Amino acid sequence: FRGGAEFLFDGVKKHQVTLPCQPEPWDIRNLLQWIKQNLLKERPELFMQGESVRPGILVLINEADWELMGELDYKLQDQDTVLFISTLHGG
């Protein structure tokens, strides 16, 4: 988490997680719900909108824009890195 998004997660920038087993492969859609339930500490409306991240949150999967990877439907692979960067700044 970067660009201020880490403050919604107790200021922790990096989380290494092992996701629980489930019948279907994990995708970003499921990951976001897991993050909301397990890591997000405050103000979920600043991170999520509906089932996705809110506008202004850049998502990178293995350093590539998630728009190139299928966004919410991207199937997570072992050792993937997912980065959330807030591009919203107060002034």
C-alpha positions as CSV (number, residue, x, y, z in Angstrom):
1,F,0.0,0.0,0.0
2,R,1.4,3.4,-1.0
3,G,0.5,7.0,-1.6
4,G,-1.5,7.2,1.7
5,A,-3.5,4.0,1.3
6,E,-1.3,2.4,4.0
7,F,-2.9,4.6,6.6
8,L,-6.2,2.7,6.2
9,F,-4.2,-0.4,7.1
10,D,-2.7,0.8,10.4
11,G,0.2,2.4,8.5
12,V,1.5,-1.0,7.4
13,K,2.8,-0.7,3.8
14,K,3.6,-4.4,3.1
15,H,1.6,-7.5,4.0
16,Q,2.6,-10.9,3.0
17,V,-0.4,-13.1,3.1
18,T,-1.4,-16.7,2.6
19,L,-4.9,-17.0,1.3
20,P,-7.1,-19.8,2.6
21,C,-8.0,-22.7,0.3
22,Q,-11.2,-22.4,-1.6
23,P,-12.9,-24.4,-4.4
24,E,-12.4,-21.7,-7.1
25,P,-9.0,-20.1,-7.8
26,W,-8.5,-16.7,-6.1
27,D,-9.0,-13.6,-8.3
28,I,-8.6,-9.9,-7.5
29,R,-12.3,-9.6,-6.8
30,N,-12.1,-12.2,-4.0
31,L,-8.8,-10.8,-2.8
32,L,-10.4,-7.3,-2.3
33,Q,-13.2,-8.8,-0.2
34,W,-10.6,-10.7,1.8
35,I,-8.5,-7.5,2.3
36,K,-11.7,-5.6,3.4
37,Q,-12.5,-8.3,6.0
38,N,-9.0,-9.1,7.2
39,L,-6.7,-6.1,6.7
40,L,-8.6,-2.9,6.3
41,K,-8.7,-1.1,9.7
42,E,-10.7,2.0,9.0
43,R,-12.8,4.0,6.5
44,P,-13.5,1.3,3.9
45,E,-15.2,3.9,1.7
46,L,-11.7,5.5,1.0
47,F,-10.4,2.2,-0.4
48,M,-13.4,0.4,-1.9
49,Q,-16.4,1.3,-4.0
50,G,-18.8,-1.6,-4.6
51,E,-16.7,-4.7,-5.2
52,S,-13.7,-2.8,-6.6
53,V,-11.2,-0.2,-5.5
54,R,-12.5,3.3,-5.6
55,P,-11.4,5.7,-8.4
56,G,-8.0,7.1,-7.6
57,I,-6.5,3.8,-6.4
58,L,-4.0,2.5,-8.9
59,V,-3.6,-1.3,-8.8
60,L,-0.4,-3.0,-10.0
61,I,-0.1,-6.8,-10.4
62,N,3.6,-7.8,-10.6
63,E,4.4,-4.2,-11.5
64,A,1.9,-4.1,-14.4
65,D,-1.3,-2.0,-14.5
66,W,-4.2,-4.3,-13.6
67,E,-6.1,-3.0,-16.6
68,L,-3.7,-5.0,-18.7
69,M,-4.2,-8.1,-16.6
70,G,-8.0,-8.4,-16.5
71,E,-8.7,-6.2,-13.5
72,L,-11.1,-8.0,-11.1
73,D,-11.0,-11.2,-13.0
74,Y,-7.2,-11.7,-12.9
75,K,-6.5,-15.2,-11.3
76,L,-3.9,-14.9,-8.7
77,Q,-0.8,-17.0,-8.9
78,D,1.6,-18.1,-6.2
79,Q,4.0,-15.3,-5.3
80,D,2.1,-12.6,-7.1
81,T,2.7,-9.0,-5.9
82,V,-0.3,-6.7,-5.8
83,L,0.3,-3.1,-5.1
84,F,-2.4,-0.5,-4.3
85,I,-1.3,3.2,-4.7
86,S,-3.6,6.1,-3.8
87,T,-3.3,8.9,-6.3
88,L,-5.7,11.1,-4.3
89,H,-4.2,13.8,-2.2
90,G,-5.7,16.5,-0.1
91,G,-4.5,20.1,-0.4
